[in-house]
Amino acid sequence: MANVVVGGKSNRSVELTSVSDNKIYLDTLYYAPKDATCCPSKKGATDYALVGGVLREHKLSITKIPSGD
């Protein structure tokens, strides 16, 4: 059985976009330095695959958001 933390409070928010080719594709929201713990704002995407019985993150991308300082 594979088990890995993919999201959660103060980690990142995830939303399943699709499952295909033995991969799980997720849209993600990460925390910018000034984000409250309720509201991550940095958009990204990732996918996970089962490799040798272990769930592994394969690809991670985070969209750069201009700072509002």
N, C-alpha and C positions, 0 to 999 in steps of 0.2 A: 504494500500500500504506500502510495506517495503522499507526502504532506509537506506543504510549504506555505509560508505566510505571503499572501499576495496583496493584501490591503488591510485597512483597519484605521482606527482613530490615531492620528498623529503619524501615520505611516504613509498611506496614499489611499485614494479612492479608486475603485476599479469597476468597470461595467463590461460585461461580456458582449462582444460584437459578433463573434462567430466561432464555429468549430469546424475545421476542415483540415485535410491532409495530416490527421493525427496531431493537430495543434489547437490550442485554445487561444483565441485572439481577444485582447482586452484594450479598451480605451482607459486611460488613467488620468488622474489628477493628483499632482504632487503639491507639497506645501512650499510656497515662497516664504522668504524670511519673515515677512510681516503678516502672514495669514493667521487667522484664528484657527484653533483646532477643529472647528466645525466646517471650515470652508477652504479646502485646498484650491489653488487657482492656476497652477502650471499644468497645461494639457500635455499629454503624451500618449504613447501606445506601446504595447509589449505583447509577446506571445510566449506560451509555455508548451513544452513537449515532454512526453515521458521517454526518458533515455536511460536504458539499463535499469529500469525499475525506480528511477529517481525523476521527480518533476523538476525540470530545469527551465529557467528563464532564458530564452534564446535571443530576443531582440528587444532593445529598449530605446525609445526616442522621447525626448522631452522638447516641446515647443518653447522657444525662447520668447518670453513676454517682456516688452519694454518696461523698465522700472518707472513707477509714477512718483518718484521722489522729487 
